[in-house]
Amino acid sequence: MYESVTTKETDPKKPKTEAEEAGLWHQRISIAKKCSEDWANSSGAKRFCEEYKGKFELYFKDRHGKNIDVPPINDVFAYVQSDIAAMYNRDPYISVVPKSGTVLGAKLREVWLNYEWRELKVKEELELEIIDKDLVGYAMHKNGHTVQSVGTDEQLKILSQTLYSKRVDWKNVLWNIGSRRPPYDCQWMAERITRPLEDVKKKYPNAKDLKGTMHPDIDDDTYKNAAYKDDIEVCVYYEIWDARDKMIRFVADGLREKYLDEPKPWPDYLDEFPFLMYCDFFAPGSPRPMSAIAPWEPQILEKMVLLASAINHAKRWNRQMIVNHGAIDDNALDKFERGDDGAIITNNGTGDLDKNIKILDFGALPTDFYQLIDRLDAIARYVNGQPEFLRGGVTKTSTRTDGELDKIGQGAKWRIDRKIDRLETHLENIARHMMAHMMGNFDFEKVVKVVGETPEEVIEQLGDMYAPVS
């Protein structure tokens, strides 16, 4: 899939030493990381993630210039949770169709693949990816195979082999500037990995002199005020997959003179990046897709503003009154305006209290508020294609008939079907990558146990892939 690009040894721009190569990769990652952070801010991706948690930074100013918080209306949370329920509520059963070999061989692989799918709990990873996809615009998934070993050369001993299939945080996947359809046209991709410093030093010999750094999720003040920084010091390093020469490299923050580990070749059976991107809405001219929240976020904010105005209106008219001059001193008026519980309001006037103080009648809320909120809801439904009854709410219709609700539901179903189709394609790609790793690192004893067939039948289906010695 990826074209190999080579550079002549006489090229003066090509790095000559390991220090120059490592420095070049640090520079590339720094630029890609800055580009990703700028996009996260400008596209609203970070803001949408905060809004999902109910953090809307909106407020009014009262007549004294004091900020009044706007009550949140968390349509973002309702949309995402309803999208998860509508799209993915059961584990799929993955079918394997033989392109070569026998039908029985494909069935053996099918049983094994579905077993691994459930053992690795891929369903839980995909639920997180749907949340990423809706809020940010895209989600990243990674398949791989890790080997734990001790010793070298003839003394090498494999302790364990592990297949993994996991969601990767969208903030932790970077790629080269200039890519327009990642991962298909990327020259390189990298995953930012954060691990305890001591664990990294035990695994990589080049990290013995590495100093710890602050965790990316901890702010500067927390780190500075921490009494025991050893507990929160970590190593941040990058696993780089270079498609041009099919090599895997490791560089770490704070280690610019050399690689964290020796570069390794890509697995022979893998001709694609291990990263898969999952999205619904491509954005023309941008390598990163668009969030499902972005097109209708303005309607959410405007609805919150109207609701806050309505609440402010009700409070204001409930607390307005006319007082004869001098009937209540300034200190008592302050207590009244603040609404202090148990406050004693003294009356300095003469005569009946009713003649000195008159509470104004409650002012009715203008009907325009209700009409505008309904119109904003209608615009939001038109854009996001998710009527209220999909969230367990009541959908307003003009005729209040089942037929009209059926038409609304059918329109929403068309959009959901399209998104389900996108999800199924993503599941197929994950399964295809998992199968490549499973066949490239064949565990004979495990397959015999999982599929329930005799060893002879499994050997027969393996054909040329079976090596009796190994």
Disulfide bonds with the S-S distance in Angstrom:
none
